[in-house]
Every structure is written in C-alpha cells, then in structure tokens.
Amino acid sequence: MKEVTATAATVEEAVQLALAQLGVPRERTEIVVIDEGKKGWFGLFGGRPAVVKAVLKIDPVEETVRFLQQIITQMGAEGAIVEASRRGKQVMLRVQGGPVGLLIGKHGQTLNALQFLAQLVANRHADEYVSIAVDIENYRERREQTLVELANKLAARVVRTGKEVKLEPMPAHERKIIHAALAGNKHVSTYSIGADPHRSIVISLAADKKSPRKEASL
C-alpha cells in the first residue's frame, strides 16, 4: 500500500501536495487529516501547518491483472501477456500469446478456473461488485459458436429420432448458451439436471414442455 504525508499552510493545500506526489486524482486515494493546523497571530506567530496522509487505493483491475499474469507465468506460460479493458462494472481480461492449450484446458476448464480466481481477487479489493471475464486468444467466441452448432445438430437429431439427448456436464454460462440457442426452436425443449459441477442439459421434444420438470433452468 503506497501512502505519503504532506504538510502545508491549509488542509486543502496539503491534500493537493500529497496528490501531486502520488500522481493520482483524489478519488484514487483515501485522505486522512492528521492535523488541521492553526493560524498564528496576525498570520505570523503561534501557528502550525496542516498535515494530511494520502493512502493510494488499490485498483482491483490492476491488482487482478498482476495476479493473473503471475499465475500464468507460474504455469509455464512466460510468453503470455494479460491486457484489461473495462466498461462500467464489466471487466474483460484478454490473454495473448503463450501455450494456448495449456491455459485453456479441456473444454475451457483451466480457463474457467483462472476466471474464477480472477473474480475472487478483483472483488476482494473492489468497493462495488465487479464482473470479471477472462478470454484466451478469443476462445470464448469460438467456443460459443461451437456450442450453438452442437445445440442445433443435436436438436435436429431429437426431432428426427424422437429421443431426448443428454449433453456432457457444462458450466452455467455454457448451459445458458445452449438454452438461448434453442429458445426459438418450436420443436424441442431444454432443461438442466444434476448439480454443479456435473450439471447437464437435456434436449427433448417440445411436447415435454407440459411437464413442470422440463423448464429451461440453468
């Protein structure tokens, strides 16, 4: 934690001096007034200066980038670089370079684990909840396209054979993609069974929508 102590004739002047030393705007710091100071007689005698301490607040995004960079380096991905972009409370951390397969893992399992850890680190330092997404070489986009194609292919099989199909276990955000991909398909219905991390989607004929257990829950 970085902090500086500044002394000046007034509290505000001391604050501005401290901010200048830190090189950050006021909202990035926590100001503690150590001594409000005192004006002397006729501005000359018996006075004392104001003293303040400015403590630099931890930026959750910067802290999360450092954490993720350290983790992937320890995994053996020295050439990978983490870059962050932020839109409100949504933060995207993109990893470029390095051994992509190692960082993604089977069906994105390693990537999902990295995202989970990054989420924990970010919100440990954030004043308000921050949503963290981690992507590696645009894997998320490519994975979404694969899941949509899979959903449509299996839906066609269900319609053709009349038999429901159970997919392999998926994390919640991937199940959401499957549900959304088939939401407009009038011939099939989707619902989830099991408990995480083994929760799976089942695709069945639309006639099964009459059953209350066949709701498209995540």
RAQUIKA-V453401 format. One line per field, one symbol per residue. ss: DSSP state (H for helix, E for strand, - for the rest). psi: psi as a letter, one per 30 degrees, with the letter a starting at -180 (. if undefined). burial: I if it has 24 or more other ideal C-beta (glycine too) atoms within 12 Angstrom, else O. A space follows every 50 residues. Layout:
# RAQUIKA-V453401
ss=???
psi=???
burial=???
This chain:
# RAQUIKA-V453401
ss=--EEEEEE--HHHHHHHHHHHH---HHHEEEEEEE--E--E---E--E-E EEEEEE---HHHHHHHHHHHHHHH------EEEEEEE--EEEEEEE---H HHHH-HHHHHHHHHHHHHHHHHHHH-----EEEEEE--HHHHHHHHHHHH HHHHHHHHHHH---EE-----HHHHHHHHHHH-----EEEEEE------E EEEEEHHHHH-HHH----
psi=kkllkkkleleeeeeeeeeeefhllefgljkkjekflkklkggekglklk klkkkkkkjeeeeeeeeeeeefeffgiffkkkkkkkjbgkkkjkkklaje eefelkggeeeeeeeeeeeeeefffkelkkkkkkkjhgeeeeeeeeeeee eeeeeeeeeefgklkkllkllefeeeeeeeegegjffllklkllkkggkl kkkllfffffkffgkil.
burial=OOOIIIOIOOIOOIIOIIIOOIOOOOOOIIIOOOOOOOOOOOOOOOOOOI IIIIOIIIIIIIIIIOIIIOIIOOIOIOOIOIOIOOOOOOIIIIIOOIOO OIIIOOOIOIIIIIIIIIIOIIOOIIOOOIIIIIIIIOIIOOIOOOIIOI IIOIIOOIIOOOOIIOIOOIIOIIIIIIIOIIOOIOOIIIIIIOOOOOII IIIIIIOOOOOOOOOIOO
